[in-house]
Amino acid sequence: MTSSLHGQALNASRAAIREAMADHPVDEDSAELGELQEVNMEAQAEGIKTVFSDPKNFNVKHPLYSSWTLWFDSPLTKNRNLPQTPISAMPQTPLPQTPGVAAAQGWMEDIKRVISFDSVEEFWGLYNNIIPPSQLPQKANYYLFKEGIIPAWEDEANKNGGKWSIQLPKDKNRANVDKMWLYTMLAAIGETFDASLNNSDDPSAPPSSSLITGVIVSTRPQFYRLSIWTRLAPSASDEDNLRERIENVGRHFKTSVLGYPDSAKLAGPLATEVEFLSHKDSEKKGKAKKIIV
């Protein structure tokens, strides 16, 4: 699948070119500055290939704040004898040995670790070579989590957290879910969900520690579900700033990523509002208290 570039992608491409050319200073003594700048810029631009201009042969890389890993599972991955899975052929690596792996090992046997990446260009290379959610089989899931964190409640980074999620009817959202998932991934790897990322006065998390651990898209027979997992969840005894920080993540998800008005009511047949639930409360059938934005 080839992504269509919109304004943000084009701006990022131009920024990549400007940054790359900044590494080659102009020699002001060899010619007039204005003429030399013009010639050098054209010459340098010819050799610079961003992932936006050449998805397969790019030579400029820009590091992300964190490294990320894409995971995948579906009913097809549970059959070890299948010749292939519905994702592009990419090398897979063993599960990371995090403290929560042993507890989740049974469930993790059927999940496939697809690939890890740590740059903007590698993300787009991955995105351009996987099947979009709208074309996945029923009961399939993509999990995009920070490197070293497995997509399971039992992982140390997830066990005290929760998730924002929205459920969308398939028949009305098949044309939109791919864009929603792309924007969700971009917000995650770009660290825009958590506006308090660098707020050292926040007592609920270490300085520069994002609340976000991963994002998920799930396909079900009648609906899609998009989720954002956090490493912390507010409780009745928590300071107001953690709850506010969590709510800001959900509000950003609803308005800036999914594109709904802040006041929009989304619940309906097979649909939910943008809702937050802690992982611990998820185990309380019918007794959990949700945060809704």
Secondary structure, DSSP 8 states (H G I E B T S, - for coil): ------HHHHHHHHHHHHHHHHTS---TTSS-HHHHHHHHHHHHHHH---TTT-TTT-----EEEEEEEEEEE-GGGG-TT-S--SS-----------TTHHHHHHHHTT-EEEEEEEEHHHHHHHHTTS--GGGS-TT-EEEEEETT--SSTTSTTTTT-EEEEEEEEHHHHTTTHHHHHHHHHHHHHTT-S-TTTT-TT-TTS-TT--SEEEEEEEE-SSEEEEEEEES----TTS-HHHHHHHHHHHHHIIIIIS---TT----BTTB--SEEEEHHHHTSTTT---EE-
